[in-house]
Structures are given as structure tokens and as C-alpha cells.
Amino acid sequence: MKSLWRIPDFLDLEYFFIQDKQLEEEEGAVALRDRDRKFYLDQIAQELDEGAEPDHVWLIHRWLKERRSRDNEKTPGGQALLPGRMWYELYGLFWSIFSFLAMAAGAGLAYSFLTYSGKQPVNVSLFFLVFVGFQVLFLFSLLLAWIYRKIRGLDLRSSLLLSLVNKGLNSFLFKIRKYGLDSMGGVRRSQFAAALAAVRARGNGYGALFFWPLFLLFQLFGIAFNFGVLGAVLVKVASSDLAFGWQSTIQLSSQFVSKIVQWLALPWAWLLGSTSYPSLNQIEGSRMILKDGFYHLASEDLVSWWPFLCLAICCYCLLPRILLFVAGSFERNRALARISFNRADHNQLLHRLLTPRLETSICKEVANEPAVEREPYTPQPESSASGEEEVVQKILLKKDTIAVNGKLLALIPDELFDDCDSVELDQLCQKAFGYKVDRSLRINEEYIDNSMFIKHLQQDNDVACPPLLILQEAWQPPIQEMLRFLRELRAHCNYETHIIVALVGKPKPDTLFTGVTENDLKIWQQKIATLIDPCLQLSPLVDV
């Protein structure tokens, strides 16, 4: 089945996530929820079968498509400059450049070796060493490196090459000024940089995905190089009287050379026969001895080498490159299929798309009730109904908030645990994050200091950690012990486990759940940012 996602999609996805974070900071989470819910109702829901449960991966991709469409509508010419489009165009350009340069390099180098003035035949030994031996040695070193990594349990993310790719990805795109970056505003350029940095920082999530395009470029270079070499050989053979001979300071017998040639020709000799490589007599007849010259050598012996050379390049150089290219394409598709969409950004996007918007009741009878979920109310024409019936029409039907992302484990500090209303906490979690609270667990300084809580969590969950919510008072700045506790949680849990630090303000006599001030939120954001954890979410629990 063809994959829905491509590499440029993830660059654009990270770019739009960066935009959304800035929108949330400027206009609040409500504006973000209303926009995405409107996307879903006006565009996405129309494409779903009635009553069908939408696939979450498809839903995120469809949202991305809608965001691209909106950006294109705002751009003169209808083509917005996005990181994904830039990457795609530049990658295609590099394919063309690599192919041309590699073929030109192979043809030019081979042509210089095949220069024949009639005084000295082409040295078969040197030609084979340069165009076959060095490539085989390089491929063999790649194989040894792969075996070493397998034995040591290392993956491509630890390779020097991938590190260089990740570090150079940002500069790779921004050095290309002809693609319109100079005309961008400073904010848009910073969003580009942030999106690329997010992809680079989230190495565990994307794995070696961004390694394979470079790997394929290298294989393309090798394929084009060998085609250039083959083309130069065939053109020279067809257009000139080319002679090949062999010589060596080491005293090698013709029989020994013949054995080596036969052994090297095994992969194709069974199909093409003995005419695809020089015989013993032809090898003896093409041996050059400096003091004797070569004018006494027969022409049929001197031209017997070129089929062997061409087939050796095809078998030992071109074919492995093609196989590596096919394998790299397969691994790239596997890397795409293995990407998880369980990150905090993904979960919150699904929550905004699938959760009906909340409206406060205008009726006195429900003024003290929690906000009720429903789609925007459409006024009905006036009728002869009684005043009581009109009030009933305006009352919002109370439903359970949709827990789009499933259930989580709430970790509540000891000083807040007794005052925490579990029902209200569950409602606020569903509204803010799309999770239901499965159960709550008390934590305190003792747990943070000696990791007792980590051991307790491991006993409860032998397979994997559930999504976690940590309730914290925002008016108290985060301490180092808290940051260390978050690092220990991440070390114990899967790198994609959603960990939410839910902030509340100063408690009131009647409730623990109050709004967070902007200054307190910024202090927490600055501290949590030092953890560089893309699956750690910091958000207020209560909308102000």
C-alpha cells in the first residue's frame, strides 16, 4: 500500500506546529481550537462516511493539506513557499546535478584512461584497479561498517554522516537565496528555522528518515558515474582502434592471471560463455614486456579485454549500486511507515479537531453548571411556543466530553492531592487535552528524591508507561528537583510517551483549579524548554 506521507509533509507539519504555538501565545488556546474545529466541520467531516471513525493518521494529513491550501490562497500566484516544497524542489535539483556531474566525471575519467596514440596500449591492470577495484573496496567498507553497527547494536542515528546531515539541514535550505527567502519577513524565516530545528531535535521520532535521501543521492551518483564509464568505453571501442594489454613488475604467469580472470567472470560466464572474457592464449598474447615493445602482439588478443572490463563494471560496480538504491528506497518507505503520530502536538491537534466546541449556557437554570459541549446553536424562527418552551430550546444538552486521546495517569503532589476534586480534574483534562483521567497517584518530595515513584510505576506498567499528567502550581517556579524528575520519567518511559505538565494558579477557597498568569507561564516555559523534549507538553489546565 502506498504511503500517505512523504518527507516534505513532515517539514511542513513541523512548520505549521510552530505557527500554531505562536498563535496560541498571541490569541490564546480558544482561537486555535475554534479554527481547527471549523476546519473539521467545514472541510474534513464532509469526506468521512457517516458514522465512521476517522483514521487519526489520515486526519492529521488531511489537516496538513487544508493548512497548505489556506497558505496558498493567501500567497500571490497560489504557491506558498513552505519548507516541504523548498526541500522537494532542491532535492529534485540535486538529483539532476548529481546525475549530470557523476556521468560527466565517469566519462571524462574513463576517456582520459582510454587515450590511445598507437604507441602504448591501455593498461588493463590500472584501468581495472581504478574503475572496479576502488569501488569494490568502498562497497566492502560499507558492508563492514554495517556489520559492525549490527554487532554493536548501533543504528544510523549514531553515524557521523547522519549527524552531518542533521546539522547541515538548516543551512542547506537557507543558503539557497534564489528560492525567495530574502523576500520573507523575519518572523517567517524564524518559523522556517524552528521547523527544521524541530525535525533535527526529534531524532528519535523521525529516526533515520532524513538519512535515506542522502543515501539515495550517493547511490545515484555511483550509478551515473558507472554509466558514464561504460558509455566512454563503448564509444571509444566503436569509434577507434583501441588496444588493451597488461603488464606487471611482479613476475605473474599468464596462467595465474587467467585463473583470476575466470574467477572474476563467474557471475556472467555461465550466461554469456567464454567469449565474455579473454582466454589463456589471448592473455598471453596481450602481455606487454617493456623491452620487447608490443608491435609483435596480435590485434585479436589486444581487443579481447574490453567485454570483460565492461561486464566487470556492470557486475561489481553498477549492479551493487542499483541494488543499494532499491534497498535504500525500501528502507526509506519503511522509515516513513514506522513514524509514530503519538507526540504531544499530534494528540492536541486531534483533540482540537474531534472535540466539539464548548459554549456557556445563557440560561439562569444552568449558570452554575459546567460548560456543555455542542455545535454552535442555530436560532429557530419565532413561534407561538410558551416562554418556558423557548427557555428549553436554549438550554444546551449536556454530554460527556470526548476523550480523543484515551486515558492518562494523573500525578498529583502531596500538598494538592486532598484538595483535588477528581471529577473536576477529569472534566478539565478532557476539555484541555482530550484525555480522561484513569486514576490519580500521590507524589511528594520523597518520590522525587529517591525515585520510589519510578519503581512504583514500573511495577504497575511492565510493558510501557501510560500518558502522564503532572499537576503543578504555576505561581511556584520550577525547581531543579522537578526538572530532574521529568528527565527520570522520560528515561523510564518510551520517548513518545505523552507527558503533560498541567499548571494551575493560586488556589481559591472554593477550588484548586484557577487560571495561570502570563508571567508565571513564561517562567515555566523557559525552564521546561531546557529539557528539549518534544513529547513533553506544558499547558495551563484552566482557560483564562
C-alpha positions as CSV (number, residue, x, y, z in Angstrom):
1,M,0.0,0.0,0.0
2,K,1.3,3.4,-1.0
3,S,2.3,5.5,2.0
4,L,0.2,8.6,2.7
5,W,3.1,10.6,4.0
6,R,6.2,11.9,2.3
7,I,9.3,13.6,3.8
8,P,8.2,17.2,2.7
9,D,5.0,16.6,4.7
10,F,6.8,16.3,8.0
11,L,8.8,19.6,7.3
12,D,5.5,21.4,6.6
13,L,3.8,19.8,9.6
14,E,6.5,21.0,12.0
15,Y,6.3,24.4,10.4
16,F,2.6,24.7,11.0
17,F,3.0,23.4,14.6
18,I,5.5,26.3,15.2
19,Q,2.9,28.7,13.7
20,D,0.2,27.3,16.0
21,K,2.3,27.8,19.1
22,Q,2.9,31.4,18.2
23,L,-0.9,31.8,17.5
24,E,-1.7,30.3,20.9
25,E,0.7,32.7,22.6
26,E,-0.8,35.7,20.9
27,E,-4.5,34.9,20.8
28,G,-5.0,32.0,23.3
29,A,-5.8,28.3,23.0
30,V,-9.5,29.1,22.3
31,A,-8.7,30.7,18.9
32,L,-6.7,27.6,18.0
33,R,-9.4,25.2,19.0
34,D,-12.1,27.2,17.2
35,R,-10.1,27.4,14.0
36,D,-9.3,23.6,13.8
37,R,-12.8,22.6,14.8
38,K,-14.1,24.8,12.0
39,F,-11.6,23.1,9.6
40,Y,-13.0,19.8,10.6
41,L,-16.7,20.7,10.3
42,D,-16.4,22.7,7.1
43,Q,-13.9,20.6,5.2
44,I,-12.8,17.3,6.7
45,A,-16.0,15.9,8.0
46,Q,-17.6,16.1,4.6
47,E,-15.2,13.5,3.3
48,L,-15.9,10.9,6.0
49,D,-18.5,8.2,5.8
50,E,-21.4,8.8,8.2
51,G,-20.8,7.2,11.5
52,A,-17.2,6.1,10.5
53,E,-14.4,6.6,13.0
54,P,-11.8,8.8,11.3
55,D,-8.3,7.4,11.0
56,H,-6.0,9.6,13.1
57,V,-3.0,9.5,10.7
58,W,-5.3,10.3,7.7
59,L,-6.9,13.1,9.8
60,I,-3.5,14.8,10.6
61,H,-2.6,14.5,6.9
62,R,-5.9,16.0,5.8
63,W,-5.4,18.9,8.2
64,L,-2.0,19.5,6.8
65,K,-3.4,19.6,3.3
66,E,-6.0,22.1,4.4
67,R,-3.4,24.3,6.1
68,R,-1.3,24.2,2.9
69,S,-4.4,25.2,0.9
70,R,-5.1,28.1,3.1
71,D,-1.5,29.3,2.9
72,N,-1.6,29.0,-0.9
73,E,-4.8,31.1,-1.0
74,K,-3.0,33.9,0.9
75,T,0.0,33.9,-1.4
76,P,0.1,35.8,-4.8
77,G,0.4,33.2,-7.5
78,G,-1.2,30.5,-5.3
79,Q,2.0,28.8,-4.3
80,A,3.2,29.4,-0.8
81,L,6.9,28.9,0.0
82,L,6.8,26.2,2.6
83,P,9.8,24.1,3.9
84,G,8.4,20.9,2.3
85,R,8.1,22.5,-1.1
86,M,11.6,24.0,-0.8
87,W,13.1,20.7,0.2
88,Y,11.3,18.8,-2.6
89,E,12.4,21.3,-5.3
90,L,16.0,21.4,-4.0
91,Y,16.2,17.6,-3.7
92,G,15.0,17.3,-7.3
93,L,17.6,19.8,-8.4
94,F,20.3,17.9,-6.6
95,W,19.2,14.7,-8.4
96,S,19.7,16.4,-11.7
97,I,23.0,18.0,-10.8
98,F,24.4,14.8,-9.2
99,S,23.4,12.7,-12.2
100,F,25.0,15.1,-14.7
101,L,28.2,15.6,-12.7
102,A,28.6,11.9,-11.9
103,M,28.1,10.9,-15.5
104,A,30.5,13.6,-16.8
105,A,33.1,12.6,-14.2
106,G,32.9,8.9,-15.1
107,A,33.0,9.6,-18.8
108,G,35.8,12.1,-18.5
109,L,38.0,10.0,-16.3
110,A,37.5,6.9,-18.4
111,Y,38.1,8.8,-21.6
112,S,41.5,10.0,-20.2
113,F,42.5,6.4,-19.4
114,L,41.4,5.2,-22.8
115,T,43.5,7.7,-24.7
116,Y,45.4,5.6,-27.3
117,S,48.0,7.1,-29.6
118,G,49.1,3.9,-31.2
119,K,52.3,3.8,-29.2
120,Q,51.2,2.2,-25.9
121,P,48.0,0.0,-25.3
122,V,45.6,0.8,-22.5
123,N,46.9,-0.8,-19.3
124,V,44.2,-3.2,-18.2
125,S,45.6,-3.7,-14.7
126,L,45.5,0.0,-13.9
127,F,42.1,0.5,-15.6
128,F,40.6,-2.4,-13.6
129,L,42.1,-1.1,-10.3
130,V,40.8,2.4,-10.7
131,F,37.3,1.7,-12.1
132,V,36.5,-1.6,-10.4
133,G,38.9,-2.2,-7.5
134,F,38.4,1.1,-5.7
135,Q,34.6,0.9,-6.0
136,V,34.6,-2.7,-4.7
137,L,36.8,-1.7,-1.8
138,F,34.5,1.2,-0.9
139,L,31.4,-1.0,-1.1
140,F,33.2,-3.6,1.1
141,S,34.0,-1.0,3.7
142,L,30.3,0.0,3.8
143,L,29.4,-3.7,4.4
144,L,31.9,-3.9,7.2
145,A,30.6,-0.7,8.8
146,W,27.0,-2.1,8.6
147,I,28.1,-5.4,10.2
148,Y,29.9,-3.5,12.9
149,R,26.8,-1.4,13.7
150,K,24.7,-4.5,13.8
151,I,27.0,-6.3,16.2
152,R,27.3,-3.2,18.5
153,G,23.6,-2.6,18.3
154,L,24.0,0.8,16.8
155,D,21.7,2.4,14.3
156,L,22.1,5.1,11.6
157,R,21.3,7.9,14.1
158,S,24.7,7.4,15.6
159,S,26.6,7.7,12.3
160,L,28.8,10.6,11.6
161,L,27.2,11.0,8.2
162,L,23.7,11.3,9.6
163,S,24.9,13.8,12.2
164,L,26.4,16.0,9.5
165,V,23.1,15.7,7.6
166,N,21.1,16.8,10.6
167,K,23.4,19.7,11.4
168,G,23.6,20.8,7.8
169,L,19.9,20.5,7.1
170,N,19.1,24.0,8.3
171,S,22.0,25.7,6.4
172,F,21.3,23.5,3.4
173,L,18.0,25.2,2.8
174,F,18.7,28.7,3.9
175,K,21.8,29.2,1.8
176,I,19.6,28.9,-1.4
177,R,18.6,32.6,-1.7
178,K,17.1,32.3,-5.1
179,Y,14.0,30.5,-3.7
180,G,12.6,33.6,-2.1
181,L,13.9,33.6,1.4
182,D,15.2,37.1,1.1
183,S,11.7,38.3,0.4
184,M,10.3,36.7,3.6
185,G,9.7,38.6,6.8
186,G,11.8,37.9,9.8
187,V,9.0,36.0,11.6
188,R,8.5,33.7,8.7
189,R,12.2,33.0,8.4
190,S,12.4,32.2,12.1
191,Q,9.5,29.8,11.7
192,F,11.3,28.0,8.9
193,A,14.4,27.7,11.1
194,A,12.3,26.5,14.0
195,A,10.6,23.8,11.9
196,L,13.9,22.4,10.6
197,A,15.4,22.5,14.1
198,A,12.3,20.6,15.4
199,V,12.9,17.9,12.9
200,R,16.5,17.7,13.8
201,A,15.8,17.7,17.6
202,R,13.2,15.0,17.2
203,G,15.7,12.4,16.1
204,N,14.0,9.5,18.0
205,G,10.7,10.3,16.4
206,Y,11.9,10.5,12.8
207,G,14.8,8.1,13.2
208,A,16.9,7.8,10.1
209,L,14.2,9.1,7.8
210,F,16.3,12.1,6.7
211,F,19.4,9.9,6.1
212,W,17.9,7.9,3.3
213,P,17.5,10.7,0.8
214,L,21.2,11.5,1.1
215,F,22.0,7.7,0.8
216,L,20.0,7.6,-2.4
217,L,21.8,10.6,-3.8
218,F,25.1,8.8,-3.2
219,Q,23.9,5.7,-4.9
220,L,22.5,7.8,-7.8
221,F,26.0,9.3,-8.1
222,G,27.6,5.9,-8.3
223,I,25.0,4.7,-10.9
224,A,25.5,7.7,-13.1
225,F,29.3,7.5,-12.7
226,N,29.4,3.9,-13.9
227,F,27.1,4.6,-16.8
228,G,29.5,7.4,-17.8
229,V,32.4,5.0,-17.7
230,L,30.6,2.4,-19.7
231,G,29.5,5.0,-22.2
232,A,33.0,6.2,-22.7
233,V,34.4,2.7,-23.1
234,L,31.8,1.7,-25.7
235,V,32.2,5.0,-27.6
236,K,36.0,4.6,-27.8
237,V,35.7,0.9,-28.8
238,A,33.2,1.8,-31.5
239,S,34.9,4.9,-32.8
240,S,38.6,3.9,-32.6
241,D,41.1,1.1,-32.9
242,L,41.6,0.5,-29.2
243,A,44.2,-1.9,-27.8
244,F,44.4,-3.3,-24.3
245,G,47.3,-5.0,-22.7
246,W,48.6,-6.0,-19.3
247,Q,51.9,-5.8,-17.6
248,S,53.3,-6.1,-14.1
249,T,56.7,-5.7,-12.4
250,I,55.8,-8.7,-10.3
251,Q,56.5,-11.9,-12.2
252,L,53.0,-13.2,-12.7
253,S,52.4,-16.1,-15.1
254,S,49.7,-15.9,-17.7
255,Q,48.1,-19.0,-16.2
256,F,47.7,-17.2,-12.8
257,V,46.2,-14.1,-14.5
258,S,43.9,-16.4,-16.5
259,K,42.7,-18.1,-13.3
260,I,41.9,-14.7,-11.7
261,V,40.1,-13.5,-14.8
262,Q,38.0,-16.7,-14.9
263,W,37.1,-16.4,-11.3
264,L,36.1,-12.7,-11.7
265,A,34.0,-13.7,-14.7
266,L,32.0,-16.4,-12.9
267,P,28.9,-14.2,-12.3
268,W,28.3,-13.8,-16.1
269,A,30.3,-16.6,-17.7
270,W,27.5,-19.2,-17.2
271,L,25.2,-17.0,-19.3
272,L,27.5,-15.4,-21.9
273,G,30.1,-18.2,-22.2
274,S,33.8,-18.0,-22.6
275,T,33.7,-15.3,-25.2
276,S,32.9,-12.7,-22.4
277,Y,36.4,-12.8,-21.1
278,P,39.9,-13.4,-22.6
279,S,41.2,-16.9,-22.9
280,L,44.6,-18.1,-21.8
281,N,46.1,-17.7,-25.3
282,Q,44.6,-14.1,-25.5
283,I,46.0,-13.2,-22.1
284,E,49.4,-14.5,-23.2
285,G,49.1,-12.7,-26.5
286,S,48.2,-9.3,-24.8
287,R,51.1,-9.3,-22.2
288,M,53.3,-6.3,-22.7
289,I,57.1,-6.6,-21.9
290,L,58.8,-3.3,-21.9
291,K,62.0,-4.4,-23.7
292,D,60.1,-6.2,-26.4
293,G,57.5,-3.5,-27.2
294,F,54.1,-4.5,-28.4
295,Y,54.2,-4.4,-32.2
296,H,54.5,-8.2,-32.3
297,L,51.2,-8.6,-30.4
298,A,48.1,-9.8,-32.4
299,S,45.2,-7.4,-32.7
300,E,42.6,-10.0,-31.7
301,D,44.4,-10.5,-28.4
302,L,44.6,-6.8,-27.7
303,V,40.9,-6.2,-28.2
304,S,39.7,-9.2,-26.2
305,W,39.7,-7.3,-22.9
306,W,37.0,-4.7,-23.4
307,P,34.0,-7.1,-23.0
308,F,35.5,-8.3,-19.7
309,L,36.1,-4.8,-18.5
310,C,32.6,-3.6,-19.3
311,L,30.9,-6.7,-17.7
312,A,33.1,-6.3,-14.6
313,I,31.9,-2.7,-14.2
314,C,28.3,-3.8,-14.7
315,C,28.6,-6.7,-12.3
316,Y,30.8,-5.4,-9.5
317,C,30.1,-1.6,-9.6
318,L,26.8,-0.8,-11.4
319,L,24.6,-3.7,-10.2
320,P,25.5,-3.3,-6.5
321,R,24.7,0.4,-6.7
322,I,21.3,-0.3,-8.3
323,L,20.6,-2.9,-5.6
324,L,21.6,-0.4,-2.9
325,F,19.4,2.2,-4.5
326,V,16.4,-0.2,-4.4
327,A,17.2,-1.2,-0.8
328,G,17.5,2.4,0.2
329,S,14.1,3.2,-1.4
330,F,12.6,0.3,0.5
331,E,14.2,1.4,3.8
332,R,13.0,5.0,3.3
333,N,9.5,3.7,2.9
334,R,9.8,1.6,6.0
335,A,11.1,4.6,7.9
336,L,8.1,6.5,6.8
337,A,5.8,3.7,7.9
338,R,7.4,3.5,11.3
339,I,6.9,7.1,12.3
340,S,4.6,7.4,15.2
341,F,1.9,10.1,15.5
342,N,1.6,9.9,19.3
343,R,3.5,13.1,20.0
344,A,2.0,15.8,22.2
345,D,1.5,18.1,19.1
346,H,-0.3,15.3,17.3
347,N,-2.5,14.4,20.2
348,Q,-3.5,18.0,20.8
349,L,-4.3,18.5,17.1
350,L,-6.6,15.5,17.2
351,H,-8.3,16.8,20.3
352,R,-8.9,20.2,18.7
353,L,-10.3,18.6,15.5
354,L,-12.6,15.9,17.1
355,T,-13.8,17.6,20.3
356,P,-17.0,19.7,19.9
357,R,-16.5,23.3,20.9
358,L,-17.8,24.4,24.3
359,E,-20.4,27.1,24.8
360,T,-21.6,28.6,28.1
361,S,-25.3,28.4,28.8
362,I,-27.3,31.6,28.6
363,C,-29.9,30.2,31.0
364,K,-30.0,31.0,34.6
365,E,-31.0,27.5,35.4
366,V,-27.6,26.2,34.2
367,A,-25.4,29.2,35.0
368,N,-23.6,27.2,37.7
369,E,-23.2,24.0,35.6
370,P,-20.0,23.1,33.8
371,A,-19.8,24.2,30.1
372,V,-21.7,22.0,27.8
373,E,-20.4,20.6,24.5
374,R,-22.4,21.1,21.4
375,E,-22.0,22.6,17.9
376,P,-22.8,26.3,17.5
377,Y,-26.5,27.0,18.2
378,T,-28.7,28.0,15.2
379,P,-31.6,30.2,16.2
380,Q,-35.0,28.9,15.2
381,P,-37.9,31.1,13.7
382,E,-40.2,32.6,16.2
383,S,-43.3,30.6,17.1
384,S,-46.2,30.5,19.4
385,A,-44.4,28.4,21.9
386,S,-44.6,29.4,25.5
387,G,-41.7,31.2,27.3
388,E,-40.9,28.0,29.1
389,E,-40.5,26.1,25.8
390,E,-38.2,28.9,24.4
391,V,-36.0,28.5,27.5
392,V,-35.9,24.8,27.0
393,Q,-34.8,25.3,23.4
394,K,-31.9,27.4,24.5
395,I,-30.7,25.0,27.2
396,L,-27.6,23.2,25.9
397,L,-27.8,19.4,26.1
398,K,-25.1,18.1,28.5
399,K,-22.8,15.5,27.0
400,D,-19.6,13.8,28.1
401,T,-16.5,15.4,26.6
402,I,-14.9,13.3,24.0
403,A,-11.6,11.7,25.3
404,V,-9.9,11.6,21.9
405,N,-6.6,10.6,23.2
406,G,-7.7,7.9,25.7
407,K,-6.8,7.7,29.3
408,L,-3.9,9.0,31.4
409,L,-2.4,8.7,34.8
410,A,-2.5,11.8,36.9
411,L,0.4,12.5,39.3
412,I,-0.7,15.0,42.0
413,P,1.7,16.4,44.5
414,D,1.1,15.6,48.1
415,E,0.1,19.1,49.2
416,L,-2.6,19.3,46.4
417,F,-3.9,15.7,46.5
418,D,-6.5,16.1,49.2
419,D,-7.9,19.3,47.7
420,C,-8.1,17.9,44.2
421,D,-11.6,17.1,43.0
422,S,-11.2,14.0,40.8
423,V,-14.4,14.7,38.9
424,E,-13.5,18.3,38.1
425,L,-9.9,17.3,37.2
426,D,-11.3,14.7,34.8
427,Q,-13.6,17.2,33.1
428,L,-10.8,19.8,32.8
429,C,-8.4,17.2,31.4
430,Q,-10.9,16.1,28.8
431,K,-11.6,19.7,27.8
432,A,-7.9,20.9,27.7
433,F,-6.1,17.8,26.5
434,G,-8.6,15.2,25.2
435,Y,-7.7,12.7,27.9
436,K,-9.8,11.0,30.6
437,V,-8.1,10.5,34.0
438,D,-7.8,6.8,34.5
439,R,-6.5,7.1,38.1
440,S,-4.6,9.5,40.3
441,L,-1.4,8.9,42.1
442,R,0.1,10.9,45.0
443,I,3.7,12.1,44.6
444,N,5.8,14.1,47.0
445,E,9.4,15.2,47.6
446,E,10.3,11.7,48.8
447,Y,9.3,10.2,45.5
448,I,11.2,12.8,43.5
449,D,14.4,12.4,45.6
450,N,14.8,8.6,45.7
451,S,12.9,7.6,42.6
452,M,10.4,5.5,44.6
453,F,7.6,6.6,42.3
454,I,9.6,5.4,39.2
455,K,9.8,2.0,40.8
456,H,6.1,2.0,41.6
457,L,5.2,3.0,38.1
458,Q,7.4,0.2,36.7
459,Q,5.7,-2.4,38.8
460,D,2.3,-1.1,37.6
461,N,3.3,-1.0,34.0
462,D,5.7,-3.7,32.9
463,V,5.2,-3.0,29.2
464,A,5.0,0.7,28.7
465,C,4.1,3.9,30.5
466,P,0.7,5.4,30.0
467,P,0.3,9.1,29.2
468,L,1.1,11.1,32.3
469,L,-0.2,14.3,33.7
470,I,1.7,16.1,36.4
471,L,-0.3,18.8,38.3
472,Q,1.8,21.8,39.3
473,E,1.2,25.2,40.8
474,A,2.4,27.8,38.3
475,W,3.0,30.5,40.9
476,Q,5.7,28.4,42.4
477,P,8.7,28.4,40.0
478,P,10.0,25.0,38.9
479,I,12.9,23.7,41.0
480,Q,15.8,21.6,39.8
481,E,14.4,18.5,41.5
482,M,11.3,18.8,39.4
483,L,13.3,19.0,36.2
484,R,15.3,16.0,37.3
485,F,12.1,14.1,38.0
486,L,10.9,14.9,34.4
487,R,14.1,13.6,33.0
488,E,13.8,10.4,35.0
489,L,10.3,9.9,33.8
490,R,11.4,10.3,30.2
491,A,14.3,7.8,30.8
492,H,11.9,5.3,32.1
493,C,9.0,5.8,29.6
494,N,9.1,5.5,25.9
495,Y,10.4,8.6,24.1
496,E,6.9,9.0,22.5
497,T,5.0,8.8,25.8
498,H,3.0,12.0,26.2
499,I,3.9,13.8,29.5
500,I,1.8,16.8,30.3
501,V,2.8,19.3,33.0
502,A,-0.6,20.9,33.8
503,L,-0.4,24.2,35.5
504,V,-2.9,25.8,37.9
505,G,-2.8,29.2,39.5
506,K,-3.1,30.2,43.2
507,P,-5.9,28.2,44.8
508,K,-9.1,29.8,45.9
509,P,-11.2,28.8,49.0
510,D,-13.7,27.0,46.8
511,T,-11.5,25.5,44.2
512,L,-7.9,24.4,43.4
513,F,-8.3,24.9,39.7
514,T,-7.6,28.5,38.8
515,G,-6.1,30.3,35.9
516,V,-2.4,30.9,35.4
517,T,-0.9,34.3,35.0
518,E,1.1,35.1,31.8
519,N,4.3,35.8,33.7
520,D,4.2,32.5,35.7
521,L,3.5,30.6,32.4
522,K,6.6,32.2,30.7
523,I,8.8,31.3,33.6
524,W,7.7,27.7,33.4
525,Q,8.1,27.6,29.6
526,Q,11.7,28.9,29.8
527,K,12.6,26.2,32.4
528,I,10.9,23.3,30.6
529,A,12.4,24.3,27.3
530,T,15.8,23.4,28.7
531,L,14.8,19.7,28.7
532,I,14.5,19.7,24.9
533,D,11.7,17.0,25.0
534,P,9.3,17.2,22.0
535,C,6.8,14.9,23.7
536,L,6.6,16.9,26.9
537,Q,3.7,19.4,27.0
538,L,3.4,22.4,29.3
539,S,-0.1,23.9,29.4
540,P,-2.5,25.6,31.7
541,L,-5.2,23.3,32.9
542,V,-7.8,26.1,33.1
543,D,-8.5,28.5,30.3
544,V,-8.4,32.1,31.5
